[in-house]
Amino acid sequence: MLTMTEAATANPSDPEPKPPLIDPVCGSGSPAIATLERLTVRYPRWKRIYGKIEDCRVLSKNAAEPRCLLIVGRSGVGKTSLIQKYLAEHPPRETATGRVVPVLFAQIPAPATIKAMASHLLEALGDPMPQRGTLDGMTQRSVRLIAACQVELIILDEFQHFIDREKNFKVLQTVSDWLKNLINSTRVPIVLVGMPESVKVLTENDQLARRFMAKERLSPFQWRGDGKDEFIRFLEEVSEKLPLAEKPMIYSVDVAQRMFWATEGRTALVMKIVRSATREALVNNWKTITIRELAKAYTEALVGDDDELTNPFLGPIPPIDAYGRPVRLSQDEPKEQTPKKRFKAAGSASKSDFSSMMKGQAA
């Protein structure tokens, strides 16, 4: 097994380069690329919340009232991939008696209005004219189609849109009441997904809150206590699933710390970097990915070409403080920054700096 350092020098100097695994221009149809894009790592927290969603669907069938669930999390923590995986495993199907939609998914529009909500549900149910009719008529059609399509679970994303940001973050009570009535009318459980501020909707609507007693938070990985080991295990599972000839050592402690600094433990950002690096390896028929590809992928997938940003995969390992937070390399930055803004420093490491780093790793 090559280390990240050994592989970094091995790829370009392959004495007899093989033809690329995929066409660099038309490579999206490659089986390896398809595997890469579908890659899902079911780490413990992911599996627990997935199981909670399944409980809502299955246990509600014989329950006195639907088991509903609220899932919250910051951007990039994996909410979308979790829901997409659940939908993929419970797809709609055509039967002799009509279309069956076991899991109905819709995004809550912004701003959220009752009519827009009803229209989105009707469209997801296959209504040919989802915007037609009065509000009452659209709601009644939604209820009838939910029953006709044998819907067992409704998932609504972007729940934070129930908060009106243009009016002092006021909760949209009429839409909240409409959602409560939809649950009562259909007896179908609903999973709401949104940003952490979504909880405000429930705190200001007691009747809706009673139906969403179960709440789950999908959080970024941490770099302290057991969180560090959990993050490293996650990276090892990612490494094992990549469609590469050799398992890349992205889970070594030094590379894992760089990855955590780059992503703040957010799975969506980790996968952006890893997918970008792996794509390049597949196009060039390399056996594995190295820290060099990760450095390039970080620039291309997360921050773009900005000479003022420091690449955490180049130079010394970036520090993380005692609280598990990435230490900013500039004291002049504002307190809260996106990953792109946070990496402001003297500039990217030079080639000589990179060579020194690689020698240090090899030692």
N, C-alpha and C positions, 0 to 999 in steps of 0.2 A: 504494500500500500504506500503510495507516494504521499509525502507531507505536502502541505500547501506550498512550502518554499521550493521543494524539489520539482513539483509539478509546474510551478511558475516559470522555471527555466526549461522544462522539458517540451512543452507544447510547440513553440515556434520552431524548434530545431529538429523536429521529427525527420530522420534521414530520408524516408520514403513516404511523403505525404499521400494519403489516400484521397479519393474523390470525396467531396463534401457529402454528408448524409442527406442534406436537403439543398435544394436550389436556393441560393441567398436571396433571390428576388421573389420566388414563388414558394417559399418554404412553409407557409402557414398550413399546407395540407399534409405535411409530414406526420407520420404516426408518432414520432418522438416529440414533435412540437405539440401535437394534440394531447399527448400524455402530460406534458409539462403544463399546459394551460388548464387541464382538469385536476391537477394535483391538489389533494386535500389532505392535511395532516390532522388527525383526530386526537388532539392532546387532551389531558384530563378535564380541564375546564370546558373545552369545546364539547366533549362527549356528555358532560353533566347537563349542560344547557340544551343540547340536542335531545337528550332523554326527557327533559322537562316539557319540551314542545310535543314530543310523542305522547307523553302522559296526557296532555291537554286533549289531544285528538282521540286517543283510545279510551281513556277513563271517562270522558264526558258522555259516551254513548249510553252508559247505564247510571249516570249520576243524577242527583235531584236537580242540579243546575249546572250549566256549562262551567268547566274549569278554564279560566282565562289566565293569561300570563303577560307581564310587561318585561321586556328585555331592553336594557339601556347600556350604552357604552359610547366612549369617545370615537371620533372618526379614526378609521384605520385599525380598529381592534379585532375586526373579523366578523362583524354582524352580517354584512352582506353575503360573504362566502358561506356562512352558516345557513342562512335562509335559502340561498341558491342550492346548496347541497340537499336540504330538506325537500325543496320543490322538485329537484331532479329525481329524488327517490320516491316521490308520490305524484307522478305526472298525470295529466288528464288522459282519458281514453274514450274511444268510441265503442259503444255496445249496440246490440240489436234494438234496444229500447231508447237509445239516445246517448248524449254526451254525459260522461261522468267526470266531475272535477273534485277529487277528494280533498285537495288543498287549494283554496282560492287565495290568490295573492294580488294585492293592489298597493300602489303608493299613494299616500295621502297628499293631495295637491297643496300648493302654497299660493295664495292663502287658502286655508281649508274652509270650504262652504259645504252645506248639506247637499246642495244640488251637484256640486263637483264630486263629492264623495260617492253619491248614488251613481253618477255617470261612470266613474272609474270602476265601480263594482260591476255595473252592467256590461261594460266593455270587456272586463276580464271573464265574465260569464258567457260571452259570445253573443250578446244582444246586438242585432244588426243596426239599431239606431239608439245608441246608449244615451244620447242627449235629448231625445224626444220626450215630450210630455211634461205634465206638471210635477212638482216636487212629490206630492202624495202618490201620483201615478208611478213615478220612477222608483220610489221606495217600495211600493207594492210589487212591482215587477221584480225588483231585486230579491225580495223575500220569496216570491214564487220560484224564481230561477235557482235560488240557493237550494230550495227543496228539490226541484226537478233534477238538478245536476248532482244531487246526493253529496253536497258539500259537507265534509266532516270537520274542517278547520278553516278559519279565515286568518290570514296573516296580513297585517297592515303596517307598512314601513313609513318612516318619517313622521312618527307620532308627535314630534316637537312642533309640527305645523299647526297643531291645535292651540298653539300660543301665538298671539298676534304681536309680532315684534314692532309693528308700527304704532301700537297703542299701549306703550309702557308694559309690554309683555303680558297683556291681559289674556286670560284663558277664554277661548271661544266656547261659551257655555251652551249655545244652541247646538253646535256640532257634537259636543260631548253628550248632550241629552239624546240626540239622534242616534249616536252609537250605542248608548245604553238601551234604547228602545229596539234597536236592531238585534241585540243579543236576546232580549226578551221575546221578540217576535219569531226568531229563527231557532232559538235554543241551540245555536252552533257556537262553540268556543272560539274566542278571538285571541290571537297573539299580537300584541303591539310592540313595535320595535322603534327605538329612537335614541336621541341624544340624552345625556343625563338630566337635562332640564325638563324632560318630559314628565318627570315625577310631579312637577308643579300642577299639571292638569288634574291628577288624582287627588292631590291635597285640597283642591278647590271644588271638587265635585264628589261629595260623600257617597252618592248612590253608585257612581261609576267606580269609585275606589273600592267599594265592597265587592265588586265583581273582579277586581284585579288585586286581590290580596297577595298573590304570588308574584314576586319580583326577582329578577336575576340581573346581575351586572357583569358584563363582559369587559374585563380590564386588561390593560397592557401587561406584559411580563415585567417583573421587577428584577433588579440586580442587587438584591440583598436577601439574607436568610435563605430559605428554600427556593425562593424565586430564581436565583442565579442558576441552580442546578436544573430547575424546571425549564428555563430558557435554553440551556445547553442541550437538554434532552430533546426539546422541540427541534432545535437545529439538526441534531443527529437524525431524527426521524425524517426531516426534510431531505437531508443528504441521502438517506437510504432510498427514498422514493424518486429521486431525480433520474431521468432516462440517460444516464451516462455510463460509460464502460467502467469507470473507477469512482468509488465513493469519495467525494471531496471532503476535506477536513474542515468544513466550515464550523464545526462544533468544538474545535480546540479552544482553550480558554482565551487565548489572545485574540483569535479571530472573532469569537463570540462577544468579547468585550467591545471590539470595534463595531460589530453589527448592532449591539445594543445601543451604543453611542449614536450610531447613524439613524436608528429607528425609534428610539425610546421604548423598545419592547413591543411595538405595534406590529402584529402579524402581517397586515396588508402591506406595510412598507418593507418588511423582511422579504416577502414573496416577490415584490416588485424587483428588488435588487437581485435575488436569486434567479428569478425567471430571466431577467435581462442577461445576466452572466451566462446562464446555461444555454440560452439561445445562441449566443456568440460561439460557445464551444461546439454546439451541434453544427452550426453553419461551417465551421472550420475543421470539423471532424476531429476535434480534440477529445482525449479520453476523459478529462475531468475539468473542473474550473479551479482557478487559483485566486490568490489575493489580488493579482493584477486585474483579472476580470471583474472581481467585486468592486475594485476601485473605479473602474470604468463604468460599471453598471450603476454605481452610486451617483456618479455625475450625470449620466444620461437619463436614468429613471427617476431620480428624486430632485436634483438641484439645478440641472442644466449647466451650461457653460458660463460659470461666473468665477473669475480669477480671484475674487475676494473671499471665496469660501474654502475652508480647509476640508480636505478629504480624510475622513477618519481611517480609511484603509491604507493611507500612506503615512510615512513618518512614524514617530513613537506612538505607542498605544495611548489613545486619549483617556484622560482620567475620569473616574466616576466617584462621587463623594460618598460619605458614610451612610447617607440616606438612600443610596442607590440611584442618584440623579446624575446625568451627564454633566460634567463641569465645563462650562463655556470657556472658550479659549480667549475671549475678549471681555474685559470688565465693563465695556462701554455699552453693552447690549441691553435692551429693555428686558424686564423680568420674564415675560412670556413671549416665546418666539416659536415659529414653526421650525421643523428640522432644517429647512433651507436657510433661514435667517440665523439660526443658532450657530452655524459653523463658520461664522465670520472670524478671520484671523489674518496672519501675515501673508497668507497665500499657500498654494499647494506645495508639497514637498518636491524638491528637484529630483532628477534621475539619480544623482549621487546619493541623496538622502534615502531614496527608495532602495538602492543597492546595499547601503549600510544596514538598513532595517532587515532586509532579507538575509544578510550574512549573520546578523544577530539572532534571527529566528533559527537559522540552521545550527548555530552553536548551541 
